[in-house]
Amino acid sequence: SRSGGPWLLGLLARLLLWGSPGAWASYLRRSSSCTPIPHHMALCYDIGYSEMRIPNLLEHETMPEVIQQSSSWLPLLARECHPDARIFLCSLFAPICLDRLIYPCRSLCEAVKRSCAPVMACYGYPWPEILNCNKFPADHELCIAAVSTDENSSSRRIPRASCKDCELEEASTAREILENLCANDFAVKIRILRKNMTTTISDFDLDPSRVEVLKHGPLLRTEIPTRLQQWLDIDATCVHNIMRGTHAGVFVVSGEVQSDKVVVNKAYAWQKKNRNLHQAVRRWKHHRCPEQAG
């Protein structure tokens, strides 16, 4: 993975230096001051309030330390694992400057952990003890609650984390594309639509009228649209990379079936300039894969 191990290794190393959650109690006995959230604190600048307390709830005593430590979490946010991840992290890195300390609610921590911890687990790292959700107040106490309220009502809003990063492939030769189609369980030409451009997590839809099955493999043809929509809902990072900020696009995707889900391994943009891709799809109807020929 291009964005996996290195940043997580640095993140976990820093977390280990922060000490145990029990140290937070000592913070209450120390004086703190209010200071503007600086422009170059990318994690929390423009979060919705302008001043933060320092030392913060993670025992960072200087602004340079806060900025350095908080930057470690930016790649995790880029994976769009949960829409409230930034709010949760900033409540600790840049606590709002009120008359008393306001911690994140336990339910907020648990919601973010459910979706974001698997991203860390992909690379062998557990959710850090310093962010143990049991240390945070229950919802009936004064605390920062989740902003996203539809987690239980719609599974589409909170994609499960994916360990796989993917990008659009360059259609180098028609033969290479045909070999890829042979190597995967399924291959489909589809149109993807982006439902929104403003929320933290993009919401994608499959256009059911634009599904052309090239290879269904172990899947039933009738179930392919449903399974691909599930992929769009689950693998937010992969789909985001494929879409590259566009509102809609047609793609040839191929992948494998893994128990209850499909995993896309390759994706090609269906564009006029991709002549090799057009040629491969035309030839696919009469193409025999090596195992078939044998």
C-alpha positions in Angstrom: 0.0 0.0 0.0 1.2 3.5 -0.8 -0.3 5.1 2.2 -0.3 2.4 4.8 2.5 1.4 7.1 4.8 4.4 7.4 2.2 6.9 8.6 0.6 4.4 10.9 4.0 3.4 12.4 4.7 7.1 13.1 1.2 7.6 14.6 1.5 4.6 16.9 5.0 5.6 18.0 3.7 9.1 19.0 0.7 7.6 20.8 2.9 5.5 22.9 4.7 8.6 24.1 1.5 10.2 25.3 1.3 7.9 28.3 -1.8 6.2 29.7 -5.3 7.6 29.8 -5.1 7.8 33.6 -2.7 10.7 33.1 -5.6 12.9 31.9 -6.9 13.3 35.5 -3.7 15.2 36.4 -4.7 17.7 33.6 -7.6 18.8 35.7 -5.3 19.9 38.4 -3.1 22.0 36.1 -3.9 25.5 34.7 -4.5 25.9 31.0 -4.9 28.8 28.7 -6.9 29.7 25.6 -5.1 30.2 22.4 -6.2 30.7 18.7 -6.1 27.6 16.6 -3.4 28.3 14.1 -3.9 28.2 10.3 -1.2 25.6 9.9 -2.9 23.1 12.3 -4.6 21.4 9.4 -6.4 18.9 11.5 -8.5 21.4 13.4 -8.3 24.8 11.8 -11.8 25.9 10.8 -13.4 23.1 12.8 -16.2 25.4 13.9 -14.6 27.3 16.8 -11.5 29.5 16.8 -9.8 29.0 20.2 -8.5 25.9 22.0 -7.1 25.0 25.4 -3.5 24.2 25.9 -2.2 21.9 27.3 -4.8 19.8 25.5 -6.5 16.6 26.6 -3.6 14.5 25.3 -1.1 16.3 27.5 0.5 18.3 24.7 1.9 21.5 26.3 3.1 23.5 23.4 1.6 24.5 20.1 4.4 23.1 18.0 3.9 19.7 19.7 0.2 19.9 19.1 0.7 20.6 15.4 3.3 17.9 15.0 1.2 15.2 16.7 -2.1 16.1 15.2 -0.7 16.0 11.6 -0.1 12.2 12.1 -3.8 11.7 11.9 -4.4 13.5 8.6 -3.9 10.4 6.4 -6.5 8.5 8.5 -9.0 11.3 7.8 -8.1 11.1 4.1 -9.4 7.5 4.1 -12.8 8.8 5.0 -13.3 6.1 7.6 -15.9 8.1 9.6 -17.5 11.5 9.1 -17.1 12.4 12.8 -13.4 11.4 13.0 -12.2 14.9 12.8 -14.6 16.2 15.4 -13.5 13.4 17.8 -9.8 14.0 17.3 -10.1 17.8 17.6 -12.0 17.5 20.8 -8.8 16.0 22.2 -6.1 17.8 20.2 -7.8 21.2 20.3 -10.4 21.2 23.1 -12.9 24.0 22.8 -12.2 26.9 25.1 -15.1 27.0 27.6 -15.3 27.4 31.4 -14.7 23.7 31.8 -13.2 20.8 30.0 -15.5 19.1 27.5 -14.6 15.6 26.5 -15.9 13.6 23.6 -18.9 11.4 24.5 -18.2 7.7 24.8 -20.6 7.0 22.0 -18.7 9.3 19.6 -15.5 7.5 20.4 -17.1 4.1 19.9 -18.6 5.1 16.5 -15.3 6.5 15.2 -13.4 3.5 16.6 -15.8 1.0 14.9 -15.1 2.5 11.5 -11.5 3.7 11.8 -9.8 1.1 13.9 -10.1 -1.5 11.1 -7.9 0.8 8.9 -5.2 0.6 11.6 -5.7 -3.1 12.0 -5.1 -3.6 8.3 -1.5 -2.9 9.1 -1.3 -4.7 12.4 -1.8 -1.9 14.8 -4.6 -1.9 17.5 -6.7 1.1 18.5 -4.4 2.9 21.0 -5.2 2.6 24.7 -4.9 6.4 25.0 -8.1 6.6 23.1 -9.9 3.9 25.1 -13.6 4.8 24.8 -14.4 3.7 28.3 -12.4 6.7 29.6 -14.9 9.1 28.1 -18.2 10.3 29.7 -21.5 8.6 28.9 -24.0 10.5 26.7 -26.1 11.8 29.5 -23.2 13.8 30.8 -21.8 17.0 29.3 -19.7 15.9 26.4 -19.3 16.3 22.6 -21.8 14.0 20.8 -21.7 12.6 17.3 -22.9 14.9 14.5 -23.8 12.0 12.2 -27.1 10.6 13.5 -28.0 8.1 10.8 -25.5 5.4 11.5 -28.1 3.0 12.7 -30.8 3.9 10.2 -28.7 3.6 7.0 -25.7 1.4 6.5 -24.8 3.4 3.4 -23.7 6.5 5.4 -20.8 4.9 7.3 -18.7 2.8 5.0 -16.7 0.0 6.6 -13.0 0.5 6.3 -11.1 -1.1 3.5 -7.5 -2.3 3.7 -7.1 -2.0 -0.1 -5.9 1.1 -1.9 -6.7 1.3 -5.6 -6.1 3.7 -8.4 -7.2 3.9 -12.0 -5.0 1.7 -14.1 -3.4 2.8 -17.4 -4.8 0.6 -20.2 -1.3 -0.1 -21.6 -2.1 -2.9 -24.0 -5.3 -4.8 -24.9 -3.5 -8.1 -24.2 -2.6 -7.0 -20.6 -6.3 -6.0 -20.0 -7.5 -9.4 -21.3 -5.0 -11.2 -19.0 -6.4 -9.1 -16.1 -10.0 -10.0 -17.0 -9.0 -13.7 -17.1 -7.2 -13.5 -13.8 -10.2 -12.1 -11.9 -13.5 -13.6 -10.8 -15.7 -11.0 -12.4 -15.5 -8.0 -14.8 -18.1 -5.4 -15.4 -18.6 -2.1 -17.2 -20.5 0.3 -15.0 -21.4 3.9 -14.5 -20.8 5.5 -11.0 -22.6 8.6 -9.8 -21.5 10.8 -6.9 -24.5 11.8 -4.9 -22.8 14.7 -3.0 -19.7 16.8 -3.0 -19.8 18.5 0.4 -20.0 15.9 3.2 -16.9 14.3 4.7 -17.7 10.9 3.2 -18.8 10.9 -0.5 -21.9 8.9 -1.3 -21.8 6.9 -4.5 -24.5 5.2 -6.5 -24.4 2.6 -9.3 -26.5 3.4 -12.4 -28.5 0.2 -12.8 -29.3 1.0 -16.4 -25.6 1.1 -17.3 -24.3 -2.3 -16.0 -22.7 -4.5 -18.7 -21.5 -7.8 -17.4 -18.4 -9.0 -19.2 -17.7 -11.9 -16.8 -19.8 -13.0 -13.8 -17.7 -15.8 -12.5 -19.2 -17.3 -9.2 -21.8 -14.5 -9.1 -25.3 -14.7 -10.5 -25.8 -12.0 -13.1 -28.9 -10.8 -11.3 -27.0 -10.2 -8.1 -24.1 -8.3 -9.6 -25.7 -4.8 -9.3 -26.5 -5.3 -5.6 -23.0 -6.6 -4.9 -21.3 -3.7 -6.7 -23.5 -1.2 -4.8 -22.3 -2.9 -1.7 -18.7 -2.3 -2.8 -19.4 1.4 -3.5 -20.8 1.7 0.0 -18.0 -0.2 1.7 -14.8 0.8 -0.1 -15.0 4.6 0.1 -11.3 5.1 -0.3 -11.0 3.0 -3.4 -14.0 4.5 -5.1 -12.8 8.0 -4.2 -9.5 7.3 -5.9 -11.2 6.0 -9.0 -13.6 8.9 -9.3 -10.8 11.6 -8.8 -13.3 14.3 -7.9 -15.6 13.8 -10.9 -19.4 13.7 -10.6 -19.9 10.7 -12.8 -17.9 8.2 -14.8 -18.0 4.9 -16.7 -15.4 2.3 -15.7 -14.5 -1.3 -16.4 -13.8 -2.9 -13.0 -12.7 -6.4 -12.2 -12.1 -8.2 -9.0 -12.7 -11.2 -6.8 -15.4 -12.5 -4.6 -14.6 -12.8 -0.9 -17.3 -14.5 1.1 -20.0 -11.8 1.6 -18.4 -9.0 -0.5 -16.7 -8.3 -3.8 -13.3 -6.6 -3.9 -12.3 -4.6 -6.9 -8.6 -5.2 -8.0 -8.5 -3.2 -11.2 -10.4 -0.2 -12.6 -10.1 1.4 -16.0 -11.8 4.7 -17.1 -14.0 4.2 -20.2 -12.8 7.1 -22.3 -12.3 7.6 -26.0 -8.6 7.9 -25.6 -8.4 4.5 -24.0 -8.3 2.6 -27.3 -6.6 -0.4 -25.8 -9.5 -0.8 -23.3 -12.1 -0.5 -26.1 -10.2 -3.1 -28.1 -10.0 -5.5 -25.2 -13.7 -5.3 -24.4 -14.6 -5.9 -28.1 -12.2 -8.9 -28.2 -13.4 -10.3 -24.8 -16.5 -11.9 -26.3 -14.4 -14.3 -28.4 -11.4 -14.5 -26.1 -10.5 -17.7 -24.5 -8.5 -17.6 -21.2 -5.5 -19.9 -20.8 -7.4 -22.3 -18.5 -10.3 -22.4 -21.0 -8.0 -23.1 -23.9 -6.3 -25.9 -22.0 
